[in-house]
Amino acid sequence: MIIALPILSRAQLTTSDNIDVFIKSKMQQRNIPALQIAVVRSGKVVKLSHYGTANLEYAVPATDQTVFPINSITKAFVGVAIMQLAEEGKLKIHDPISKYLDSLPVNWQSLTLQQLLTHTSGLPDIIDEDEQVFGGGEQAAWKRVTSLPLLSKPGEKFSYNQTGYVALGKIITKLSGMHFTKFITEKQFKIAGMPLTRFGDSYDVVPNSAGAYTMYKMVNGNFIRNNTPGISYIQFPEFYRTAAGIMSTAQDMANWIIALKDGRLLKEQPSIETMFTAALLNNGKIGGFNALTNGYALGWPTVTRSDHPAVAPVGGGRNALFVYLKDDLSIVILTNLMGSSPERMIDEIAGYYINDMHEANGFGLPVGIKKLRAELLKKGFEHPLTTVESLKKKEPAIDLNEQDLNAWAYQLLAQKDHVKALAIFQLNTILYPTSANVYDSLAEIFEVMENQPAALINYKKVLVLDPGNKNAIARIKALSGK
């Protein structure tokens, strides 16, 4: 029997190959042992790949069947679970949690489900300064956290918090009539077709489980960066597994995205729109982790921007999922290295499908830098100061701050466009001559370009402006010895 296999076009093959090269480069740069990726378009998985070593101790290669802890991406599943209960008429997201939970402290009673989901409740955290869940079991941990004062007024600020999700687990269990782990398993894993997905942690025996690794180790009470990955153990008590605790594969996660989009998990489009809407703080602004994931919706961090906005759950500093809201594109990356921050590479991978999202095409640059880039591409990078002066005459308020210029120059450096990067680093020293940082960056590119004399000159300028700069002192010593 002859089975006809789909033939990939040259364009598709090139896209996939280019992504493979990009990912392998990032894995090498960041010391990532293993990585899975799934790309979803038009309701189908158009790329599913795996790379590297899942278990370093036994040299077990990663496969599509390798299971990774997804850490806080679990919260997105909780968001779906809450919206499922809302569609069933069992709750409303703006209801006070006291409607569903008894014996709450007085100042907790008016907090809403929406505030818990979006980390705007002001609740104290149920984990300590070492990021360990309060000990003594569920009842002891709950008793301790409910005795603590609120950290801020509800709605005042975004403050990432696990307590709210523990409370949401209690509510899901109560309203669904089954433990929240079973509710999510039955209503999401099974419906979406996620056979390898389950709840668990490092202390569970999970077939095909990837190891967990970190580049840091504790030495005399301080975290020191290693040159090679070391083993990391993660533990999520069962009551805590609404905050983190799901283990999955990129394939299963892709199936979940498809099921969410095709109406099998949430039947009403307004439910998805509500779930993906970033919460507004009392001041009318949004709050999130950083400049990229700058908002937070119902269990889903958001990338709120005019071009290619996304919802973007991240977990453990090692997993990320972007669903681009205006584009037919979703990307899942799972890794086994804490701190690998794959969310920092997903936009660039998206650029292989959406051309204007490539960093090399200026995607992600601040507005002022984009305008400067456009002018320099027309006029050339030989005299950037003249171009800046011309721009400022047209737009006196244009924002060309030191940090944005430096970030763009480093982006050009990463793209190995040394001539343009050097021009922008030099421009920054002209615009901000009293900043030690701009001379440090300029010295760095001269080192990359193997111009040691110029690097030395600029490191010495750093010391004039910042006499105690340890990096400059070290680099001067190293370069002087050559």
N, C-alpha and C positions, 0 to 999 in steps of 0.2 A: 504494500500500500504506500503510495507516494503522498506525503503531506506537503501542501504548498505553504511555504513560510513567507511572511511579509518581507518585501525587499526595501531596505532603507534607502532613501535618496542620499545623494552625495552631501546635500546640505545638512540632513539629519545626522549623518555619520560624522561630519566635520564638527557639528555642534557637540555631540557626545564626546568625541575625542578631545576637543578643546577643553571641555569641562573636566575630563579625566586628568589632563595635564595640569590644569589650574589647581585641582584638588590635591593632587600628589605633591605639587609645589608647596601648598599651604600646610599639608601634613608634615612635610619635612621641616618647614620653617618653625612650626609650632610644636614639634615632637609628638604629634598625634599618632598613637599606635594603630587605631582602627577607626574607620568611618563608613557609614552607610548614607546613601542619598536616594531620595525618590522625588521625581518631578511629575506633577499632575497638570495636564491640560485637557480641556474638552471632556472631562469626566473619565480620563484614562491615565494610567501611569505611562509616561513617555520615556522615562529614564529611571532605571533601578540599578544601582551599582554598589559594590562594596570594595573596600581597600584595607590592606594592612593586617595587623595581628590583633585578634580579639583578646587572647590571653597570653601575656608575655612570659609568664612562668613556665608554661608548657608549649610555647610557640604554636598556639592554635590559630590558624588563619581565620579572618572574618569571612562570613558568608552572608547571603541574603536572609538566612535563618538565625543569625546571631541576634540575641536579645539584649537590649540596652536599657538601663534605668533611664526614664525620661524626666525624673525629678519634678520640678515645678510646672512642667507642661501639663502635669496632672490637673492643675487648677482649671485649665481650659475644659477638661472633661466635667469638672464640677459645674462650670458655667453652663454647659449643655444640660446637665442633669437638673439644675435649677429651672432652666427654661422649659424643659420637658414637664416638670411639675406645674409650671405656670400655664402651659398649654392644657394641662389636665384640670385646671381651675383650682389647684390645691394651694396656690400661693400667688402673691403679687410681689414684684421685686422691691417695691417701695414700702412694703409692710414693715412695721417694727418687728424686730426679732423676738420681742417679748410675747408676740402673738403665738409663737411656736415653741418657745423655750421657757421653762419655769425657773423660779428661784435665781433670777439674774440680779446683779447689783443694780441699784436704782439708776445710776448714770449709764448703764448699758441698755436699759429697757427701750429707749427711743431710737436706738441705732437701727438702721434699715438693712435689709438683705443686700441692697445695692451697695451700701457703704462697706459691708463686709467683703463683697465680691471685688470691689475696686480699691481696697486698701486705703480707704479714706475715713475709716471709723474712729481712728485715734486710740484703738485698743492697745493694751500692753501685749508684748509678745510672749508666747508660751515656750520659747526657746531662750537659753541663756546667752551670755556674751561669747561663749565658745560654740554657739549654734547647736547646742544639744537640747533635746526636748526635756522639759522639767521631769525629774525622776519620780518614782513612786507609783507609776501606773496612771491610768486615765483619770480616775477620781481625784487622786492627789494633785496631779498637774492642773486639772480644771479648778480645783479648790484654791490652789496657789495663784493662778493667773486671775481669777475673779476677785481676789483680795487686793489686787494692785490698782493704782489709780490710772485713769486715762492719760495717755501721753500728749494728746492735743484735743482740741475741740473737734467734734465730728464735722467732716467736710472741709476742715481748715487746710489740710495738706495731704499729699500722698506719702504714706509711710508703709513700706512693705512689711507684711505682718502675717504670721501663720495662725494666730488665734482665731481670726475670722473664719478661716477655712475649717478649723476643728469644729467651730460652732455650726457651720454649714453642713458638715457631715452629720451632726446630731439632728439637724432639721430634715435632711434628706431621708435619714433612717426613720424618723418619726412619721413623716408624711407619706412615704412610699410603702411603709409596712415591712420593709426588709432592710438589712444592713446596707449602708451606702455602697460598700464594695460589691455586693450582689446586685444592687440596683444598676450601678454603672456597667457591670459585666453583662447583665441581661439586656439592658436598654441601649447599650452602645457597642460593646465589644462583639456580642453575638450578632446584632443586627447589621453592623458594618462589615462583618467578615474579618475578624482579627484573631485568628486561631492561636497565635503565639503571644498575645498580650495578656497580662495578668498583673495582680498586685504583688509586690515583694520587695526585698532589699538584699543586702550582702549576706544575710544570715539564712536566707532561703535557698534551697537547692533548686535551681532553675536550669533546665536543659538548655545548652547552647548560650549560656549567659556570658556576656563580655565582662572582663575584669574592669575594675574602676581604678584609675591611676591619677597621680598628681605630680607636678614638677616641684612640689615643696615638701620639706620635712621639718620637723620640730627639733631645734637644737637649743638647749638651755632656755627654753621658754619662748624662743623666737622662730618664726618660719623662715627658713633659708631655701633659696631656689637651688634645685639640683640640676645637673647636666642631663640626667636621664630620668624617666618616669619612675615613681615609686608607687607602691600599693596604697589604695585608699579604701576604707570601709565606710559604708553608709548604712544607717539603721533608721527605719521609719516604723515606729510602733503603729499597730493597726488603727488606733483612733486618730492618728496623725496623717493617715494616707489620703486624705482629701487635699492636703497641702503638697505632698510628694509621696510617691509610692507605686506608680504604674511603671511597668517594664514592657517594652514593645520593640518592634522592628520598623524600619522605614517603610516596608511594604504595607504592614498593618496600619501605620499612621496615614499612609496615602489612601488606603481603603476607607479610613475614618473620615478624611476630608471629603472624599467622593460621596460618602453616605450623608454627610452634613449638607453638602451642596445639592444633592438630588432629592432631598425631602424625606429621607428615611429616618433621620434622627429628630429633626424638628420639622413639623409639617407646615408651619406658617412662616413666610418670608419676613414679616415684621418681627418675629422672634429672633431671627438671625441678625437683623438690623439692630435691634435693641442690644443683643449680646455683644455686638461688635462696636458699639458706640462708647467712646472714651468718656469717663465721668468728668463732670465739671466741678471744680472746687468752689468754695464759697466766694472766691474772688473772680469767678467766671473763667478761670484758666484750667488747663489740664495739667496733670502731674504724672511723671513716670520715672523710669530708671535713669535715663540719660538722654543725650541729644538724639539718639536713634530711636529707641523704644521710649518715646516721650509722653505717652498716655497709657491709661489702663482702663479697659472695659470690664465686662462681666467674666472675669477669669482669663481674659485675653489682653496682654500688653498690646499697645497699638503703635504703629509707625505713622504718626499723623503729619502729613505733608501734602503739598499740592500735587506733586508728581508721584505717581505710583504708590499711593498709600497702601498700608497693609495692616493686618493684625498679625502679631508675631510672638506667640508663646515661646519662652526660653526656659531652660532648666539645667541647674547644676553647673552653669558656666560651660556646658559641654554639648547641649542639644538645642536645636532651634527649628521652628516651623514658621514659615511666612506664607500667608494667604494674601495675595495681592487683590485688593478689593475692586479695582477698575480694570484689571487684566485677567485673562483666562490663564492663571498661573499660580501654582502653589509649590513650595519647595520644602522638603524635610531633610534635615541633616542630624544624624545621631553619631556621637563619638564616645570613646571611653576615657577621655582625658579631661579632668576637671580644669577649668580655666582656658579651654581651647577656644571659647567664644565663637562658635560657628556662625552666629548671627552677623558677625562682621564680614563674612564672605558671601552671604546669600544674595545680597543685591548684585554683586558682581556676577554670580552665576546666573541670576535672572537676566543679566545683560546679554547672555548668549542666546536668549529667546526674544528679548526686547532690546533692540540695538541701542536705543538712547539711554539705557541704564548702565552702560559701561562707564566705569570711572574715567577711562581714557577719552570719553566723549563729554566729560564734565558733569556726569550725574552725581548728585549729592553735594555739589559745591554750594556754599551760601550765595545768595543773590548777587551781592557785590562782587564776589570773586568770579561768578559766572560772567558778569558783564566785562570784567577786566580780561578774562580769558578770551572772550569773543573778540575784543579789540586787539589783543596781542596776536591772535591767530590771523587777523587781517593785516596787521602792521608789522608783525615780527617781534621777536623777544630781545632784539639787540638793544633797544632803548626803552625799557619798561617804565622808567620814571617819567619820561615824556608822555607816555600813554596814560599814566595815572593822573598827571597834571591836567591833561586834556579831559579825562573823564570827570575830574572834580570840578572843572569849570562848567560842565554840562549838568552835573548832579552833585552839588556841594555836600549833600547829606549821605553820599554813597559810603557804605561801610566796608572798609578794607583794613580790618584790624590785624594786629600782629599774629594772633593765634590762627586766624583763618588763612592768612598768607602762608604761614609756616606749615600748616596742615596740607595745603595744596602742594607746596614744594616737596614735602615728603611723599605725597601721592605720586608726583612726577618722578621722584627718585625711585620709588617702588616699581614704576613702569619702565625704569632704566632710561628715562629721557633726561640724561644728565645735563645737557645744555640748557634746557628750559628750567629744570630744577635749580641749577646754579643761578640763573637769571633772577628767579623769584627769591631765593635765599639772599642774594646780594641786594635786591630791591628792599627787602625787609630791614637790612642793616641801615639803609639810607633813610627809610621812613621812621625807623625806631632805633636811633643810634645809642640810646641809653639803656637798651635791654641786653643783658648778658646772654639771654637765651638765643637771640638771633645770631650772635657771633658764634655761639656753640654749635648751632645748626649749620652755619656756613663752614665752620672748621670740619664738621663731620662729612659734608659732601666733598670737601677737598681731599679728605682721607680716602673716601671711596674712589675718587678720581686719581689717587696716588700722587697728589701734589702736597707732599709733606711740608715743604717750606711755607706754603700758604696756610695749611692747617695750623702750623705752629703759631704763625702771626695772629690768627684769629682766636686760638685758645688763650694766648697771652692777653688779647683784648678782653676776653671773658674775665680773666683775673683782675684786670683793672676795674671792671664794673662790679665784680663779685669775688673779692679776694679769697673767700673760703670755698669756692666751687671745687668740689672733690673730683668731679669728672675731668675738668680742665687740668687740674694738677696732675692727675694720673695720665692723661693723654700727653701732656707736655713731657713728662718723665719718659713715657714710652717712645715718643717720637724723637726726643733728643738722644736717645740711646741707639737710634738706628744709624 
